[in-house]
Amino acid sequence: MPDADRPQELPARLLTDPEMISACRVRDFAKIFRLVKTKAGIYPSMIARRCELTPSRVGEVIAGQRQLQHMDVVERIADGLRIPGHMLGLARRKWETPQVLLVTEREPPQTPEPEQEPRASLPGPDVDSILALATRTSLSAATLEAFRSSIEDYWRRDDQHGGEALRPAIVGQLRHVVGLLKESRSPSIQHGLYGIAAELARLTGWTYFDARQYNQARAYFTEALQLAKEIDDRQFMANVLACMSLQGTYQDKPADSLALVTAAQDQARSALDTTPRVQSMLSIREAFAHATLGNRDSTHRAIDEAHHHFEQIQASNPDPSWVTYFDETKLIVDTGIAHGRLGEAATAEPLIADALRREAHTNQRGRAFHSFWLARTQLDQGKLEQACHTATQALEPASAVGSERVSGHLREFYDQLAPHRQEPVALAFEARLRELLPPVSGSLRP
């Protein structure tokens, strides 16, 4: 990187200023941005550019109208403003250690291993390819149905355990199906293969999104879009764009989020077979985007549209399999989350609580995720004891699923408890958090 492009280092006197240290400890970004402006001469427009935020968002933060809590945003601020990781409760940043001081561990001396009985091993990929050619049979509708059944199983296991362990199998099956697309087949089989490949690519993108590895997620979502475009499946293209829109809300890029969900709705409207359930799901995603932008009237309008579309659902609708998860319980909890994102905690709380009572206990990630949203709305209303009780109950399902997204919400809730950290209920929650999720609690600030 040319020197002119390197982020300007903050003055040592600012990084050692007790006021700056205190602001960083509680992640008071309004105060941090003001101190950076007045004591380092880095103005809001430059803060926005270096931290990949919009200038209006930085202005809202400085004015106290918006809080920044997502971990990826906190990391962007640390890297963009060159705030050492420990000051914001993060791991040591890569740029903190000069390249010349990095030490490469020496490899231990090689010692001959004792002779062992030869172990059975799998054939190499070349042999696999040869065997596949030798045993290849023509694909049938039953084969496609088997692929679809495996995808449904992947989604079910993803809800129960997270996608980290599943991803190698999903990627392997995706590449297998993409390989099958290179051969000449009947139009109906080829069309089905494209749809299956698109869904596998979206599922892979989702596992990366849930792991908060956003660049990889976007790459696979884009691949899913391209595969769906090959067969002009506009409903599925709308679905993928809606996933990318949701990712935008997590990356604190609400304008991108709104643009993506608007494009999704355009795709859905241009498809002749778009069902009310799909339209309802897309309207809720639009509500999320508007709520993140703070557009109250637009959020309420999108919520109303989501409920209107849902009321039009009939049993005879040809819903695609990927949208069947969006049932009445999901509509209710997402409505509550949209209100919660908008800061309407009193409206959000009963909706999320009602949905949690209905939600299947096998959906571990969903229960953990929605419980923390409920705890957050309770805390926003000053219900400290109730919020800590809700969050503590959510720790068990959270510990059962490998999801960095859920862990991120844990950290955000813990940060929100900062003013109440010494209260008995907050201490009890922290103790249970450290017991059940030590990898997450290890990154919490004292």
C-alpha positions in Angstrom: 0.0 0.0 0.0 1.5 3.4 -0.9 2.2 5.6 2.1 -0.3 8.2 0.9 -3.0 5.5 1.1 -2.2 4.3 4.6 -4.7 5.3 7.3 -3.5 8.2 9.4 -2.3 7.0 12.8 -4.0 8.6 15.8 -1.8 10.8 18.0 -0.3 9.0 21.0 -1.7 11.7 23.3 -5.2 10.8 22.1 -4.8 7.1 22.5 -3.5 7.7 26.1 -6.2 10.3 26.9 -8.4 8.9 29.8 -11.5 10.3 28.1 -10.6 8.3 24.9 -9.8 5.2 26.9 -13.1 5.4 28.8 -15.1 6.0 25.6 -13.4 3.0 23.9 -14.0 0.7 26.9 -17.8 1.2 26.6 -17.7 1.6 22.8 -19.2 5.1 23.0 -18.6 5.9 19.3 -20.3 9.3 19.5 -17.6 10.4 21.9 -14.9 8.6 20.1 -15.8 10.3 16.8 -15.9 13.7 18.4 -12.5 13.2 20.1 -11.0 12.0 16.8 -12.4 15.1 15.1 -11.2 17.6 17.7 -7.9 16.1 18.8 -6.8 14.3 15.6 -8.3 16.6 12.9 -10.1 13.6 11.2 -13.5 15.0 10.2 -16.7 13.0 9.9 -16.5 12.6 6.1 -13.0 11.1 6.5 -14.2 8.9 9.4 -17.0 7.6 7.1 -14.7 6.8 4.2 -12.1 5.1 6.4 -14.6 3.0 8.3 -16.8 2.2 5.3 -19.8 4.0 6.7 -22.1 6.6 5.1 -21.5 10.3 6.2 -25.1 10.5 7.3 -24.6 7.4 9.6 -21.5 9.0 11.2 -23.5 12.2 11.7 -26.3 10.3 13.4 -23.9 8.5 15.7 -22.2 11.8 16.7 -25.7 13.3 17.4 -26.6 10.4 19.6 -29.3 9.2 17.2 -27.8 5.9 16.3 -25.6 3.3 18.0 -23.1 1.0 16.4 -23.0 -2.5 17.9 -22.4 -5.0 15.1 -18.9 -6.6 15.6 -17.9 -6.2 11.9 -18.6 -2.5 12.2 -16.6 -2.2 15.4 -13.7 -4.0 13.6 -13.9 -1.6 10.6 -13.7 1.4 13.0 -10.7 -0.1 14.8 -8.9 -0.7 11.5 -10.0 2.4 9.8 -9.1 4.8 12.7 -6.1 2.7 13.9 -7.5 2.2 17.4 -5.6 -0.8 19.0 -7.8 -3.8 19.4 -7.5 -4.1 23.2 -9.0 -0.6 23.6 -12.3 -1.8 22.0 -12.3 -5.3 23.5 -11.0 -6.9 20.2 -8.2 -9.2 19.5 -4.9 -7.7 18.5 -5.2 -6.2 15.0 -2.8 -7.4 12.2 -1.5 -3.9 11.6 -0.5 -3.5 15.3 2.6 -5.7 14.7 5.1 -4.3 12.1 5.9 -6.9 9.5 9.6 -6.9 10.3 8.8 -8.0 13.9 6.6 -10.9 13.0 8.2 -14.2 14.0 7.8 -17.4 12.1 7.8 -20.4 14.3 10.5 -22.9 13.5 9.4 -26.3 12.5 10.3 -29.0 15.0 12.9 -31.4 13.8 11.6 -34.3 11.9 11.9 -37.6 13.7 11.2 -40.9 11.8 7.9 -42.4 12.7 7.8 -46.0 13.9 6.7 -48.4 11.2 3.0 -49.0 11.4 0.6 -51.3 9.6 -0.5 -49.7 6.3 -3.8 -48.0 6.8 -6.7 -48.1 4.4 -7.1 -44.8 2.5 -9.5 -43.2 0.2 -8.8 -43.1 -3.5 -7.5 -39.8 -4.9 -9.7 -37.4 -6.9 -8.4 -38.7 -10.2 -9.4 -42.2 -9.3 -12.8 -40.9 -8.2 -13.3 -39.3 -11.6 -12.4 -42.5 -13.4 -14.8 -44.6 -11.3 -17.5 -42.0 -11.9 -17.0 -42.3 -15.6 -17.1 -46.1 -15.5 -20.4 -46.2 -13.5 -22.2 -43.2 -14.9 -25.9 -43.6 -15.6 -28.4 -41.2 -17.0 -30.1 -38.9 -14.5 -33.8 -39.2 -13.9 -36.5 -37.2 -12.1 -35.9 -39.5 -9.1 -32.2 -38.4 -9.0 -33.2 -34.8 -8.9 -35.7 -35.5 -6.1 -32.9 -37.1 -4.1 -30.8 -34.0 -4.5 -33.7 -31.8 -3.3 -34.3 -34.1 -0.3 -30.6 -33.8 0.7 -30.9 -29.9 0.5 -33.9 -30.0 2.8 -31.9 -32.1 5.2 -29.0 -29.7 5.1 -31.3 -26.8 6.0 -32.8 -28.8 8.9 -29.4 -29.6 10.3 -28.3 -26.0 9.7 -31.1 -24.9 12.0 -30.2 -27.4 14.6 -26.4 -27.3 14.6 -25.2 -24.4 12.4 -23.6 -24.8 9.0 -19.9 -24.9 9.8 -19.6 -28.7 9.9 -22.0 -29.1 7.0 -20.3 -26.7 4.6 -17.7 -29.2 3.1 -20.4 -31.6 2.2 -22.6 -28.8 0.7 -19.7 -27.4 -1.4 -18.8 -30.9 -2.5 -22.3 -31.6 -3.7 -22.5 -28.2 -5.4 -19.3 -28.8 -7.4 -20.6 -32.3 -8.3 -23.9 -30.9 -9.7 -22.0 -28.1 -11.5 -19.9 -30.8 -13.1 -23.1 -32.6 -14.2 -24.3 -29.4 -15.9 -21.4 -29.7 -18.4 -22.9 -32.8 -20.0 -25.7 -32.9 -22.5 -29.0 -33.9 -21.0 -32.7 -33.5 -21.6 -34.0 -29.9 -21.1 -36.2 -30.9 -18.1 -33.2 -32.6 -16.3 -30.9 -29.8 -17.2 -33.4 -27.2 -15.9 -33.7 -29.2 -12.6 -29.9 -29.4 -12.2 -29.6 -25.6 -12.6 -32.2 -25.1 -9.9 -30.5 -27.6 -7.5 -27.0 -26.0 -8.1 -28.5 -22.5 -7.4 -30.0 -23.7 -4.1 -26.7 -25.4 -3.1 -24.8 -22.2 -3.9 -27.3 -20.1 -1.8 -27.1 -22.5 1.1 -23.3 -22.3 1.0 -23.5 -18.5 1.0 -25.9 -18.7 4.0 -23.4 -20.8 6.0 -20.7 -18.2 5.3 -23.1 -15.4 6.2 -24.0 -17.1 9.5 -20.3 -17.4 10.2 -19.9 -13.6 9.5 -17.6 -14.3 6.6 -19.3 -11.8 4.4 -17.0 -11.7 1.3 -17.3 -15.5 0.8 -21.0 -15.3 1.4 -21.4 -12.7 -1.3 -19.4 -14.7 -3.8 -21.7 -17.8 -3.4 -24.8 -15.7 -3.4 -23.6 -14.2 -6.7 -23.0 -17.7 -8.1 -26.5 -18.6 -7.0 -27.9 -15.6 -8.9 -26.1 -16.5 -12.0 -27.3 -20.2 -11.9 -30.9 -19.1 -11.3 -30.6 -16.6 -14.2 -29.7 -19.4 -16.6 -33.2 -20.9 -16.2 -34.9 -17.5 -15.7 -36.1 -18.5 -12.1 -37.0 -15.0 -11.1 -38.6 -16.0 -7.8 -35.4 -17.7 -6.7 -33.3 -14.7 -7.9 -35.5 -12.6 -5.6 -34.8 -15.0 -2.8 -31.0 -14.7 -3.2 -31.2 -10.9 -3.4 -33.3 -10.9 -0.2 -30.5 -12.9 1.5 -27.9 -10.3 0.3 -30.2 -7.6 1.6 -30.3 -9.2 5.0 -26.5 -9.4 5.0 -26.4 -5.6 4.2 -28.2 -4.9 7.5 -25.6 -6.8 9.4 -22.7 -5.0 7.6 -24.4 -1.7 8.5 -24.9 -0.9 4.9 -28.7 -0.1 5.0 -28.7 1.7 1.7 -27.3 -1.3 -0.1 -29.8 -3.5 1.8 -32.7 -1.4 0.6 -31.5 -1.4 -3.0 -31.0 -5.2 -3.0 -34.5 -6.0 -1.5 -36.1 -3.5 -4.0 -34.4 -5.4 -6.8 -35.7 -8.7 -5.3 -39.2 -7.3 -5.3 -38.8 -6.2 -9.0 -37.7 -9.8 -9.9 -40.7 -11.3 -8.0 -43.2 -9.0 -9.6 -41.9 -9.9 -13.1 -42.4 -13.6 -12.5 -45.9 -14.9 -13.3 -45.9 -17.6 -10.6 -44.7 -15.5 -7.6 -46.8 -16.5 -4.6 -48.2 -14.4 -1.7 -45.9 -16.1 0.7 -42.8 -15.0 -1.3 -44.2 -11.5 -1.5 -44.8 -11.4 2.2 -41.2 -12.6 3.0 -39.8 -9.9 0.7 -41.9 -7.2 2.3 -40.5 -8.1 5.7 -37.0 -7.9 4.4 -37.9 -4.5 3.0 -39.1 -3.5 6.5 -35.7 -4.6 8.0 -33.9 -2.3 5.6 -36.2 0.7 6.2 -35.9 0.1 10.0 -32.1 0.1 9.9 -32.3 3.4 8.0 -34.6 4.7 10.6 -37.5 5.3 8.2 -40.5 4.8 10.5 -43.4 5.3 8.0 -41.8 3.2 5.3 -41.1 0.4 7.9 -44.7 0.4 9.0 -45.9 0.4 5.4 -43.7 -2.6 4.5 -44.9 -4.5 7.6 -48.5 -3.8 6.6 -47.8 -5.1 3.1 -46.2 -8.2 4.5 -49.3 -9.0 6.6 -51.6 -8.2 3.6 -49.8 -10.6 1.3 -49.7 -13.3 4.1 -53.5 -13.1 4.4 -53.8 -14.0 0.7 -52.0 -17.3 1.1 -54.0 -20.4 0.1 -53.2 -24.1 0.5 -53.2 -24.5 -3.3 -50.5 -21.9 -3.9 -47.4 -23.4 -5.7 -44.9 -22.2 -3.1 -41.3 -23.1 -3.8 -39.8 -25.3 -1.1 -37.3 -22.6 0.0 -40.0 -20.3 1.3 -42.1 -22.8 3.3 -40.2 -21.8 6.4 -41.9 -18.5 6.3 -45.0 -19.4 8.3 -47.2 -17.4 10.7 -44.7 -17.8 13.5 -41.9 -16.4 11.4 -44.0 -13.5 10.2 -44.8 -12.6 13.8 -41.2 -12.7 15.1 -39.9 -10.8 12.0 -42.6 -8.2 12.5 -41.3 -7.8 16.1 -37.7 -7.6 15.0 -38.6 -4.9 12.5 -40.2 -2.9 15.3 -37.2 -3.6 17.5 -34.8 -2.4 14.8 -36.8 0.8 14.7 -36.5 1.3 18.4 -40.2 0.5 19.1 -39.4 -2.0 21.9 -42.8 -1.9 23.6 -44.5 -3.0 20.4 -41.8 -5.5 19.5 -41.6 -7.4 22.9 -45.1 -9.1 22.9 -44.7 -10.1 19.2 -41.3 -11.8 19.7 -42.5 -13.4 23.0 -45.6 -14.9 21.3 -43.5 -16.3 18.4 -41.0 -17.9 20.8 -43.8 -19.7 22.5 -44.8 -21.2 19.2 -41.3 -21.9 17.7 -40.1 -25.5 17.4 -37.5 -26.4 20.0 -35.4 -28.1 17.3 -34.6 -24.8 15.7 -31.8 -24.0 18.1 -30.3 -21.1 16.3 -33.7 -19.4 15.7 -34.6 -19.8 19.4 -31.3 -18.3 20.5 -31.5 -15.5 18.0 -35.0 -14.6 18.7 -34.5 -14.8 22.5 -31.7 -12.3 22.4 -33.9 -10.0 20.4 -36.6 -10.4 23.1 -34.0 -9.7 25.8 -32.8 -6.6 23.9 -36.3 -5.1 23.7 -36.9 -5.8 27.4 -33.6 -4.1 28.3 -34.5 -1.1 26.1 -37.6 -0.7 28.3 -35.6 -0.8 31.5 -36.7 -4.4 32.4 -33.2 -5.4 33.5 -34.2 -8.5 35.6 -36.5 -9.8 32.9 -34.0 -9.2 30.1 -31.2 -11.0 31.9 -33.5 -13.9 32.6 -34.5 -14.2 28.9 -30.9 -13.9 27.8 -29.8 -16.6 30.3 -32.5 -19.0 29.0 -31.3 -18.4 25.5 -27.7 -19.5 26.3 -28.4 -23.2 26.1 -29.7 -23.3 22.6 -27.0 -20.8 21.6 -24.4 -23.2 23.0 -25.9 -26.1 20.9 -25.4 -24.3 17.6 -22.2 -23.2 15.9 -23.1 -19.7 14.7 -20.9 -16.7 14.9 -23.9 -14.6 14.1 -25.6 -15.7 17.4 -22.3 -15.2 19.2 -22.2 -11.6 17.8 -25.6 -10.9 19.3 -24.4 -12.3 22.6 -21.5 -9.8 22.6 -23.9 -7.0 21.7 -26.3 -7.8 24.5 -23.4 -8.1 27.0 -22.2 -4.6 25.8 -25.7 -3.2 26.4 -25.5 -4.4 30.0 -22.4 -2.1 30.7 -24.3 0.4 32.9 -25.7 -2.5 35.0 -22.7 -4.8 35.0 -22.5 -5.0 38.8 -26.2 -5.8 39.3 -26.7 -9.4 40.7 -28.8 -10.4 37.7 -26.2 -9.2 35.2 -23.4 -10.9 37.1 -25.5 -14.2 37.1 -26.0 -13.9 33.3 -22.2 -13.3 32.8 -21.3 -16.3 34.9 -23.7 -18.5 32.9 -22.4 -17.1 29.7 -18.8 -17.9 30.6 -19.8 -21.4 31.7 -21.7 -22.3 28.5 -19.8 -20.3 25.8 -16.2 -20.0 26.9 -14.9 -19.1 23.4 -17.4 -16.2 23.2 -17.0 -15.1 26.8 -13.2 -15.1 26.4 -13.6 -12.1 24.0 -15.7 -10.1 26.5 -14.3 -7.1 28.1 -13.9 -7.2 31.9 
